Amino acid sequence: MGEKFKVAVIGSGPGGMSAAAHAAESKLSHILLESTDKHSNTIQRYQKGKHVMAEPNILPLRSPLGFEAGSREAILDAWEQGLKQKNVNIRYGDEVVGISGETPDFEITLKSGDSVQAEFVVMGIGVQGNPRRLGVPGEDLPYVQYQLDDPDEYRRETIVVIGAGDAAIENALALSTHNTVIIVNRRDEFARAKEGNLNLIMDAIESGRIQCFYKSSPARVEEAKVKVAGDTTISLDLRSEEAKPAVIVLNTEAGEARIPCNRVIARLGAIPPRKFVESCGIEFPNELPTSLPQLSSQYESNVKGLYIVGALGGYPLIKQAMNQGYEVIEYLQGNPVEPADNPLLEDKLSVIPGFQEVSRTLTEMQETIPVFSSANALVFRELMLDSTVHAPAPGEIIFKKNDYTNTFFTLFRGSAEIELGDVNTYRIAIQEGQFFGEMGLLSGRRRSATAIAGQNCVLIETPRRTMIKLINSNESVKRVIDEQFIVRTIQTTFAPDASVDELRELAREVAIRNFNTGEVLFEEGDEADTLHLIRSGSVAVSRRLGGREVVLSYVASGNYVGEMGLVGNTRRMATVKATVPTETISLTKDVFNALLEHNPQLKNKVQSTVRERLEQNARMEAQPASGDIITFLMQQGLGEATDVLLIDSSLCVGCDNCEKACAETHDGTSRLDREAGPTFATVHVPTSCRHCENPHCMKDCPPDAIRRAPNGEVFIQDNCIGCGNCERNCPYDVIQMAIKPDPKPPLWQWLLFGSGPGPGKAMVPKDVDQSAKKAVKCDMCKDLDGGPACVRACPTGAAIRISPEQFVDLVHRY
């Protein structure tokens, strides 16, 4: 029988070290077991010279060990000194292979064959020893690695870094000094990166030091293909592949891309060492590889007396882990201590009638709301720090139809209603535990309905970015949202009187499908066997006429396509292609027919839609050139616009009143360039903000200065810091950096005395401070009752602002 301690700490990461140090200063018998020969193995493996951040800044540090932002080496040295000063009982090179029992009789088995007894166990082993692999053919080739120790080891190489987190960004930046670096991000933004890293990687991409493939993922890694001619090895592929031992093949929006390279560094995070953890008796909520152990608010697992801190428990940030290590020692001594974030959460939750205590309320929320039930309790606390709790009065509007807000709502208590329809409105009840607002979350388009508070309503409103982060990291959350989304979409679109249970049966036959830009949903002449509800993105409908493809219509998210063939039980009359990356809910013919039988009014509604589309298609077929105009507009990226300025060049007289009016409305700086931009026939697309459904400019704004008004206007607030990220991210060049000009004299002074510049011109500042530049863009004159000044100032009616849904009506004018 080995020596017995009050507490055994397993793993000398930040959380484990903090726990052991606090146990030492609390005079508790303790032991800190570390499997390697140095403390903090994860930090030791950071790339040399890495700057370690001390986030989150709002939290105080609770630990006997010091920690502040600095280099990897400085932080490791400080911790080593702290362990010695606190006289921590640490044993290196003692790997734990098993834990059995529960408090007060734990037995810890070591790889050496020895064992240790303890009353309590604190597990802080982290997850970095189990890096997530590529999961594609070639992932084990010698040119693929999952760790970077010293970036200075590599020079004059082409290196592909896979990942969008802090580790991937830091590796890419460090390697770019002496190498050609390409970073691959499977999404369209670096959503998980800390602000400092985000600014650095965006600057590197903009300057060309690093190339980025967005919305791309690895398909396979190959050894460079060669053939032997005599004694000479010759590359079979492009000359650029010479001397490159590997080729990584990416799936991109434009198809496959082949990148010859010297090595691939995959930084995709890590997964818990589940087999070992489960062998200790610790339970996981599901079988998903990314799931985390269920813990109490005091970090205790289902095994009584066994606590988990740090990344294994869902809190990978150093300061959070160190706080947890300190708090655990307090808990097991019986000392009441609130988590560091408790005051912040208490303030948020105080609006709930009868609110008493943070942990109890958060537990009740997770028990009540299925979409959050699988989230680790600590991860849920973090989500709630970003969220807002509301207790609206009965009948109060939560959001209105056609608003452009995109937050996600869950109903904690009471009731709410969703009002649908335009003329004959009807309402669908939302019960406790359900969510709504997912259409804005997923598609970025206007709210498709009005939400109204019911009796005793208590809501959680979660920002889109926070919810997307949870969905991306928790497969079970995504599954719950997808299932509910399918049921509600079918209910609101086709069967408002059907019960949720009935629709859930039908929903099992429904699939969610994704299409890249230009990918075909179905082709003219195909058998009609599926209807597509467009969840996000948009599609163009076209036919072959006179030997060429003519676009007949444009269909945005929230609508459906494919019903014409199903109603007539015929073959497809048109081809449907995605104009931007698009996600649909596809209903088979059998499911659709079942819905028709359940809802007699649905058949009339669908037949009416079919008649309208047939009439619309007939008009377009009679004017094939009109389809060319829609094609042109889609090619300019207007499929993702929500409001766009167009100019009829046959009516425009070049007076530039539109630009002058814009400038006069916005401190002398015009937000549009009339002459710039492409033209087709008489349709001109000037350089002006399109107010995209998912604005590119909003993705990486450090001060969160870019906002979207409920009516759709994307505008920039006064807290802009002039970093230029929005200007770089906008693919349409509609944002400029400008200095706020000095006030102009009144118009009468210019008319009578020539004081100041004329209409549409700005005062030239005496001292031009480039650092004072701020981002400016069209805000659709949101503060003016008369609407956009550019349209009002046009003397011939050439300037109009429309949404893509109106393109079909527009082309009939030409």
N, C-alpha and C positions, 0 to 999 in steps of 0.2 A: 504494500500500500504506500503510495507516494505522499509527499508533504501536502497538507491542506491549507488553503488560503481563504480569506473572506471573499475575495473577488479575483477571478482569472480573466485577463484581457487577452483576446486572441487577435493579433494583427497590430502592427505599430504604425498604422496610417495616422492621419490627423486626429480622427475620432478616438482611436485606441490609445494613442499617446496621451491625449488630453484626459481620458478616463484614468489611465494609470497614474499620471502626474497628480490628479486631484485625489486619488486614493492614497498616494504617498503623503501628500500634505495633510490629509485627513487622518493619518496614522492608522490606516486600515492595512491589514496584511494582504498583500497582493502579489501578482506575478504578471508580467507582460511577455507573451510568447510570440516570437517573430521567426518565420521560417527561413528568412534570408540572413545574410551576415551584416546587414545595415538596417537602420530604422527607415520607415516611410519608403518602402520599395517603389510605390507608384511615382512619388515625386523624384526619387533617385533616377527613374527611367525617363523623366522629362528630358527633352533635348537640352544640351549644354547651353547655359546662358539664358534660358527661357525666363521671361518676366512673368511672375506669378501674381495674379490679381487677388485682392482681398474683398471679394464680393460675397453677399450683398452689403452695400455700404450702410444701409439703414439699420442693420443689426449690430448691437454691441457684442464684443468678444467676451465669452465666459470661459476662461481656461487659465490654468496656472502657467501655461506655455504662451510665449508671445507670438504674435503673427501680424505682420503688416506687409503690404505689397512690396515686392522686391525680386531679386534674382533667385533662381532655384538654389544656387550655391549658398547664398546668404541665409535663406530661410532654413535650409537643412542644417547649417552650422548653428544657427540660433536654437533650433530644436534639440540638437545634440547637447549643447551646453545646458539647456533647460532640463533635460532628462537627468544629467549628472547633478545639477544643483538640487533637484527635488529628490535625489537618491532613489530613483525608480528602479525597482527590481525587474530588470529586463534580461531575458535569455534569448540570444540569437541562435539561429540554426536549428531551432526546435519546431519542426513542422507538426501541426495538429492533424491527426488522421481520423479522429472520432471523438464525439461527445455523447455521453449517455447520462440518464438520470434527470432529475430536476432539483430545484432548491429544496432543502439545503445540501443535497448530496449529489453534486455533479462529479463525474469522473471524466477526465480529459486524457485521451490516449495519444502519445507522441510517436512519430515515425521511428524514433530511436528505440522504442519498446518500453520506455518509461511511461509513467502516468502521473497526473496531477489531480488533486481533489480541490473542489471549491464550493463555497456556498452559493455564489452567484457567478454568472458568466456574461461577459460583454464581448460580442463578436463585432470586430471592425475590419474584416478581411478584404473589403472592397470587391471590385469586379474586374480590375484591370488585368488580372492574370488570365482572363478568358476573352481575348479580343474577338469581336464579331468578324467573320470571314466574308469574302466577296460572295460566295455562294454561286459561282459560275464556273464553267470549265476553265482550267488553267489556274485556279486559285492557289495551287500548291507549287507552281513553277518557281524556280530559284530567283526569278526576276520580280516576284511579288513578296512584299514584306508588310508587316503589320505594326512595326515600331520604328521610330527614328531616334537614335541616341545622339549622334553628333552630325549636324548638317554640314559641317566643314569637311567631312570625309568625302563628299561628293563634289566634283567639279566638271564643268563642260559636259554634263549629261542632259538628256531629255527625260524628265521625271513627271509622271502623272500621279497626282494626289487625289484619292477618292474620298469624299466626305465634305460636310458643310459645318461641322462643329468647330470648337476652339482649337482642338488638337490638329485637325486638318489644316485650318487656316494658318496656325503658327508654323507648322511644318513647311507649308508652301511658301510663306514669306521668308523663312530662314534659308530655304534652298534656293530661292530666286536670286540671291546675291551672286552665285557662281554657276547657275544652271538655267536651262530652259524649263519652265514649270507650267504645267497645265493642271487646273483644279476642276474636278467634276462634281457638280451639285445636282442631285436628282430632283430638286425643286427649283423654283424661280427666285428664291431669296435665301439669305443666310439667317434663317429665323432663330436658330439656337445659339448664335454667336453673341459673346459679350460685346458691348458697345465699342470698346477700344479696338478689338479685333475686327469688328465689322467695318469700321472706318478705314483701317489699314488695308484690308483685302480689297475693298471697293476702290481705294486709291490706286492700288497695284494693278487692278484689272483695267481701270480707266487709263492709266499711263502706259499700259501695254507690257509691263514687267511680268505679268502673269496672265495667261489666257484662261477663260472660264467657259466650260460647257454647262449651261443651265438646262434643267429638265432633261437630264441625260443620266443613263445608268449603264454599268458595265454589262456587256453581253458575254464576253469571253476574253481570255488572254491566250495569245498564241506565241509560239516561238517563231522567229522570223523565217519565212519559207526560203529555202535555198535549193539550188541544184548544182551538181558537180559536173564541170566540163574539164576533163583531164585532171590536173592537180589544182584547178582554180574553183573556188566557191563563189557563185554568182547569185545575187539576190533576184528572186523571181518577181518581186513587187517593185514599187516605185523606188527611184534612186534615193529618196529620202529615208528609205528603210536600211540603207547600207550602214553597216557598223552598229545597227540597233538590234540587240538580241531578241527583242520582244515586240509584239504588236498588241495593243489593247483595242478591242472593238466595242464601241459604245452604241447604245440605242438612243438616238436623239429625235427631236421633233421632225427633222428633215430626213430621217432614215438612219442607216448605219454609218458610223464614222470610224475609220481606221487610223490609229495614232501609233506610229513607230516610236519606241521609247527604249531607254536603258533599264528602267525599273518602274514598278508601280508600288506606291505606298498607300495602303488602305487604312484610313482612320475612321472606322465606322462605329466607334464605341465598343462596349463590351457587354457580355451577358453574365448573369450571376453563375457562380459555380454550383449549379442547382443540385447535382447529384450528391455532393458532399453536404450541402446545407440540409437537404431532405433526410440524409442519413442521420442527422442530429435530431430528427423529430420535428423540424420546422416545416410548416405547411405553406403551400402557395395557393392562391385563389383559383388558378386554372392551369392548364397545361401549356400555355403560350410561353415560348422561350424568353420573352422579354418581361414576364410578370415578376412582381416583387413580393416578398413575404408580407403577410398581413401583420401589422404591428399596432399596438395600442398607442395612445397619445404620449405615453411615457417610454415608447420604443421597446416595449416588452413583446416578445413573440408569443405564439401559442404554447410554447414550453415555459412553464412557470419558472421565473428567475433567470431566463436567458434573454438578454437584450441585444438589439442590433442597432449599430450606429453607422452613419456615413453612406457611401454609395450603394451598398447592398440593401439598405433600407429606403433608397430612393432620393437621398440628399447628397449629391456628389460634390457640392461646393465645400471648400476647406473650412471656412468659418462656421458654416452650419454643422459640419461634422464635429468640430472642436467644441461647439456649444453643446451638442448632444452628449459627447463624452463626459463633460462636466455635469450635465443634468442627470445622467444615469446614476452617477455615484451619489448624488444628492437623493435621488429616488430610493435607491436600495438601502440608504441609511434612514429612510423614513422622513426625510426633510421635505416639506412642501416647497416646490419651486415651479414657477410658471415658465413655459417656453418663452424664449426671447421675443417671439412675434405675438405673444398673447395680447398686449395692450392694443396693437394695431387691429387684430381680429375682433377684440371686444368692442372697439369703436364701430366697426362695420356691422356687427350683429346686433347692436343695441336697438336698432329700429324694429326688431321683431317683437311683437306683443308678448309679454311674459318672459322675455329673455332672461336667463339666469347665469349660465356658465358656458365658456367657449367650447371646451372639449365635448361636453354633453350635446351641445347644439350641432357641432360638426358631425358627430357620430349619428345623430338623428337625421341629418341631411343625407348622409351616405346610405343610411338604411331606407330612406324614403324615395330617393332618386336613383333609379336603376343605372342611368348613364354614368353616374359617379361611383356606384357601389364597388366596382372592381379596382378603382384607383387606390393605391396605397394611402393610408391616412395622412402621412406626412406630405405626399404629393398633393393631396386634396387641400391641405392647409395652404400650400403655396398657391394653388389655384384661387383659393378664396381671398388671398392677399391682393390678387389682381382684380377680383370681381367686386360688384356692388350689390348690396341687398336692398330691395325696395318693398314697401308695404303700402301699395296704392289703395285709394278709396274705391269702393264698388262703383263700376261704371267708368272709371278713369281710363283714358286711352294710353296704352303702353307704347304702341307705335301704330302709324297709319299706313294704309295701303299706298304703295308708290314711294314711301320714304326710302332713303338710301342708307339708313343705318344698317349695320351688319353684326351687331352683337348677338349672343346666344342666350336664350332665357330658359331657365328651369323653374318649375313651380314647386316650391317647398311646402306651402300650406294653402288651404282654401281652393279657389277655383278661378278659372279664366275662360274666355271664349275667343275663338277666331272667327271673324266675320268675313264671308266670301261672297262673291257675286258683284255685279255692277248695278243692275236694275232691280232684279228680284234677289235681294240679299238673304243669306241664311247663315246660321252660326253653328259651329262645332265646339263642343265642350272640351276643355282641357282639365284633366284631373291632377290631383297631387302626384308628384313624381314624374310627370310628363314634361317634355320640353317643346319649345317652338322657336321660330326664328332661324331654323336651320337653312332655309333657302338663301337668305342673305349671307349666312356663314359660308355656304358652299359655292354659290354662283357669283356673288358680288353685285347682283342686280337689285332692282327696287324690291321693297317688300311686296309680296304677292297677296297680302291680306291685311286686315286691321285686327290688332289684338286688344282686348278689353278686359280689365280686371273684374273679377267676381267678388263674392263675399269672402272676407278673411284672407285675402290674397297676399302671399309673401313670395317674392320672386328673387332669384339669383340671376344677375346680368353679368355675363362673362365676355370679356373682349375677344374679338375674332382671333387675334394672334395667340392668345393664351389657350383658347379652345383647340385651335389647329395644332399647337404644340402637344396637347394631351392626346389628340386623335392620332398624331404621327407616332407617339411613343407607346401607345396602349391599344393593341389590336382589338381587345374586347370592347373598349369604348367606341371605336370605329364601327364595330359590328352592331352594337346597340343602336347607334345613330342611323346606320344604313337601313337596318330592319324597320325602325320606326319611320324613317323618311319614306321608304317604299310604301308602307301601309297608309301614311297620311297623304302621300301624293296621289295614290289610287283613290282614296276617299274623297279628297277635295276636287279631283279632276273628273272622276267618273261615277262615284257611288257615295254621295253624302249621307244617304240613309242607312248604309250598311254598317254593321257593328265591327268593332276592331277585331274581334275574334274571327268573324267570317272572312275579313280581308286578310288576316294573318295567314289563313289557309291558302288563299290565292297567291299571297306574296311569296310563298315558298317556290313558286314556279317562275318568279321574276328574277332577272339578272341585272347587275350594274355593269355597264360596258364603257370602255374608254377608247376614244378615237383621237389620233394626232391630226394636226392641221393638214387638210387635203385628203384625209382618209375617207373612204366610202362607207356609208352606213348600209346602203343598198343601191343597186343599179337598175336602170330602166330595163324592163323585160324579166327581172328576177321574179320568182314566185313570192307572192305577198304572204308572209307567215309571221311577221313581227311588227308591233307598233313601238315607237321610241318616244318616251317622255324625256325631254331635254333637261337634265339636272343642272348642268353648267355648260357654258360655251354657247355656240350657235352653229347653224348649218345653212347651206345654200341648196335650193332645189333647182334642178336644171333638166333640160331635155335636148335630144339631138334633133335639130331642125335645119334642113337645107345643108346637111353635111357638116354642121358644126354644133358645138354645145352652147345652148342659150340658157342663161340663168333666169328662172321664172320668179323666184321669191327667196326671201331671207327669213329664217325662223330662229328666234332667240330663245334663251333658256326660259323655262316655265311653260312652254308650249309643247305640242306633240306633232310628230310626222309619221306617216305610214298608214294612217287610218283609211285612206282612199282605197287601197288594195284590199284591206280586210273587210270593209263594208261591202264592196262589190265582189269579193271573193275572186279577184282577178290577179293578173301579173302587175308588177310595178309599172306605173305610167311615167315615172321620172327617176332621176338619179339624185341622191342626197349625199352631200359631202360636208365634212366639218370645216368651217372657216377658221376656227381657232381650236386649240385643244378642248375637246368636248366630252362630257360624261352623260350617259343616258341610262334610263331605266327601261329595259326592253320587256314588253309583254307579248307572250306568244298568242297565236290566234285563238287557242282554246281558252286562255285566261280572259282575253278580250270578249269572246262570245259569252262566257259565264257572267261577265259584268253587264253585258247587254241584256241578258235574261233577268238579272237581278234588278235592273233599273230601266223600265220601259222608256222613260224620258230621255235616257242617255242616247238611245238610237236616233231619236229625232234631233238631238243636239249635234251628234256626230254627222248625221246626214246634212244638217244645215251647214256645218263647217266644210264638208266635202263640196257642197254646191258653191259656197263662197270661193273656195280654192280653185274649183273648175272654172268659174267665171274669171278669176284673177289670172289663171294660167292662159285662158283663151285670149285675154287682153294682151298678155305678154307675148304670146305666140304671134299675134297679129302685128306686134312691134318688136321684132327680134333684136333690133338695135338697143332697145331698152334694157334687155338682159346684159348687153355688153357694158352698159353703164353700171349696173349692179356689180358685175364682175370687177370692173375698174375700182369701184368704191371698196370692195372687199380686199383687193390687192393693196390698197393704201392702209390696211389695218383698221378700217372703220367697223369691222365686225365686233370689236371689243369696245367701241365707243358707246356712250349713252346720250351724248348731245354733241353735235358737230356743226361747225359753221361751213356752209357751202355758198358759192357765188355763181350766179348765172352770168357767164362771160358775155352772152349776147345782150344782156341788159346793163352790164357794168360800164360806166363811162370813165372809170379811172380817176374819179375826183378825190379818192382817198379820204372821204368823209368818215368812213368806217374806222380807219386808223386814227384819225384826228379825234373822233369822239371817244375812242378807247383811251387815248392818251389823256384827254381832258378829264376823263372820269377817274383816272388812276395816276394822279400826281405827275403827269407829263410823260409817262412811259407807256407806250402802246404794247399791248399783249398779243397783237397779231401782226402778221406780215402778209398784206394782201397779194403782192406780186409773187411771193414764194409759193411753192407747192405745185403739184401736177394738175393737168387739165385733160379731160376727155370729152370730146364733142364740145358742149358749152358748159359742162359742169367743172367748176374749178374748186380744188380743195386747198384753201390758204393755210399757212402755218398758224394754227390756233389750237388751243387745248380741246381735246375730244372728251374729257371727263370720263375716262375709261371705267368699265365696270369693275375691274380690279386695278386701280391706279398704280402704275409702275413707280411713280414719284413718291408714293407713301411708304414704300417698302423699307427704306433705310434712312429714315429721318430721325437723327439722334434726339432732338428736343420735342419730337412728336408735334411739329408745327403745321403739318399738312393734314387737313381735316376734310370730311365730306359732310355737307349740309343735308338735312332730310330731303330737300328737293333735288339733290343730285350734284350740286356744285362742289367741285374739288377746289379748295382755296388754301392759301398760305397765311398763317397767323403771324402776328408781330414778333413772336418769340423765335422766329427763324434766326439761325446763327451764321448763315451764309456758307455752310460747309460745301455746298455744290453737289451733294449726293443726288438730289432730285434731278438736277440738270443732267447729270451723267446717266441716270437710270431711265430718263424719258427717251423712248426710241423715236419720237416724232419731233424732237428739237423745238418744243413749244415753251420751254422754261428758259429764262435768261437771268443772269445775275446783274443787278443794277443797283446804283446808289440812289437813295431817296433824294430828289432834288430840293433845292430851296423853294420856299413859297413864291408863287408868281404874283405880280401886281394884278389888280382887277383888269378886266377886259377893256373898260373905258379908258384906262390910262394908256394901254397899248394903242387903242384907236386914236386918241387925241395927241399923245406925246411920244408914242413909240417906246414906252417903258416895257422892258422885259420882252420875252419871245412871244410870237404869235400863237394862235390856236393850234393845239396838237403838238407843241414843242415845249420842252422842259427847260427850266432855268439851269444853267451850267454852274455846278458848285465851284466856289473859289478854290477850295482845298480838296482835291480828290483823294480820299482815303480808300484804297482798294479793299482794305479789311472791313470796310463798312458796307460792302455790297450784300444785298439780300436777294433771295429768289423771288421772282415775280412771274405770274402766269394769269391767264384768263380765269376769272371767278364768276363768269356769267352775270356780272353786275348784280350780284345777289342782294345787295342793299338798296337797289333802285326799284321802285314800284313798277316803273314802265318796262322793265326787262332789259336785255342786253343793248347797250348804247350803240354797238356797231350796226345792229339790225335797224334800230330806230332812226339812225342817221343816214341810212342809204336812201337817196332821193328817187331811185328807180325801182326799188323792191328787188334788187339783184341778190342781196344778202339775206339768207334765211338760216335759222338754226333748227335742226330736226334730229330725231333719234333714228337708229338703224331700222326700227320697225316701220318707219314711214318711207323708206327708200322705194318700195314698190309703188306707192302713190306718187312719189316725186317723179319717177321716170316717165310717167304718162304725160308730163308736161313737155317732154322733149321728143 
